[in-house]
Amino acid sequence: MGLNSITIPSSVKSIEPYTFHTCYGLTSVTIPNTVKSIGWAAFSYCNSLASIAIPENVTFIDGFAFSDCSSLTSINIPDNVTSIEKYTFNGCSSLTSITIPSNVTSIGESAFSGCSGLTSINFPGGLLSIGDNSFRNCTGLASITIPSSVSSLGSHSFSNCTGLTSFIIPSNVTSIGNGILSSCSSLQDVVVESGNPVYDSRDNCKAIIETATNTMIAGFIFTDFPSSVTAIGNSAFYGCTGLTSMTIPNTVTKLGDYAFSGCNYEV
């Protein structure tokens, strides 16, 4: 039957990379307060592990640490952790909610990708960046509040979050990757907060707009464009199947390639 329960002794200071990797039958782990770090892929593919208590003394959890722990329903991230590394909780499809500690400033690539059971996320106010694919395929998410501190949203960071109906891009966001909301088929409106100095435009439900000077502007809702808008860019609302109406101001003189392509309801 293999290893199903383990108590790590207090003499242990760190859990090294791949320590419990692919221990498929492991259901119970007790980690002592002496442990300060959890290594790369330390518990990856422990797909019978439903919960684990991480001591508050832990300051670093490396990438892939709990990747594909598909039965994991709850986990605490200690307050001393300052970053969520790449693929840390990738494929944890049973995880329903997560609280990111107040000291965390970055969420790495694909950190929560494929967490399809995730319905809520509590972000800290000091978060600065959300990495590529970080919440991709989190189909259970219905709403998200991005903290005003965030300045960077990575490529496809919320791609295929099919439960999302609205999305607010804070005014401090100055870097937006490709397709951050691609295939978000329920998305009905996106707001870019006024005062955003740069709006990086590319594709997929991100309301790519251009001014006469060909610079990107912000401070609009899908159905309420500023009077300064003169063009709607290429693929601006591509695949936004949840969009039901749109009023285009008479200041607009150009509609870009594929601007509204795929904005149809499936029947």
Summary of the structure (lengths in Angstrom):
residues: 267
radius of gyration: 20.9
end to end distance: 47.9
largest distance: 71.5
contacts: 929
relative contact order: 0.08
helix: 0%
strand: 19%
